[in-house]
Amino acid sequence: MNKLDVSIVVPLYNEEESLPELVEWITKVVVQNNLTYEIMLVDDGSRDNSWQVIESLSNENNHIKGIRFRRNFGKSAALHCGFQEAVGDVVISMDADLQDSPDEIPELVRMVRHDGFHLVSGWKKKRFDPLGKTIPSKLFNRTARMVSGIKLHDFNCGLKAYRNDVVKNIEVYGEMHRYIPILAKRAGFSKIGEKVVTHRERKYGVTKFGIERFIKGFLDLLSVLFISKFGNRPMHLFGALGTLTFFVGFVSALWLGIRKLWFVYHAIQAPLVTDSPYFYISLTCMILGTQLFMTGFIAELVSRIRPDRNQYQISDRIGG
């Protein structure tokens, strides 16, 4: 298939009202800017008439493609499938609720094509969301910046632009759509930019996300950081923690033993070692340290037998 200038991937769930307006708006923008394009609408198991709307729109415009899940798998799964199908030089993801403006598309394409960014993330600097959503979001983004080292203000913004090879070399799963910049950096795409984008009030329907997404978000952040830093060398984490914990317990137990012998040598009435709470703390530390070390050892063995252990992403090649 011939390459296109841009692929717009739109994950959606119960958005039948907004789809016609969104598609019309996107089409108008890309045509005015002379961009060859495709619009990939990924129906994440909608229970309304979203798929029927997609079929109708596709019959009217052959640039529109659709993917339909049998049930709701989540935004990450929808993005992953859309990314795998996208053929545009630049891939843009955006939400279907009309809160992301298609007018941002030309500048996002320019930043990827001409400024050389691997990924450009939108920043909804002025938001039309309630405080119950904006305050946790700011806390979440500040934490993500601190632990990842990526200086973005809005990791979770749905409006992003990618070079095509970026989306082909990352795997978006679970709830990891929030951390696509971290996944991209882990895959070797380090030139990550940011653009202030317009945030619009929701016009149709209701939000599909609740406060629980922030709890899941922090748990997913821990997961992606662990995988990024120690996914190929778990022994470095568990082995180090286990050795340190065992050493602390061993030194404490040794001190109790030497203390007991010193009392006996000087004929001083000494308490039983087992009467000291430090004995049980020392014993617990040595047991935990051994378990942590063995966990790292087993995880290391598992990582060594993975079929993809020696598969590396090569960006360029000369000769041969």
NORTAUR-V174070 format. One record per run of one state. SS is the DSSP state (H for helix, E for strand, - for the rest). FROM is the first residue (numbers start at 1). TO is the last residue. Records with the same first field share a line. If there is no record, write none. Layout:
SS: FROM-TO, FROM-TO
//
This chain:
-: 1-3, 13-15, 33-36, 44-49, 61-63, 69-74, 86-87, 94-99, 101-101, 114-118, 124-130, 149-159, 169-175, 187-191, 197-198, 200-211, 231-233, 266-272, 276-276, 305-320
E: 4-12, 37-43, 64-68, 88-93, 100-100, 119-123, 160-163, 192-196, 199-199
H: 16-32, 50-60, 75-85, 102-113, 131-148, 164-168, 176-186, 212-230, 234-265, 273-275, 277-304
//
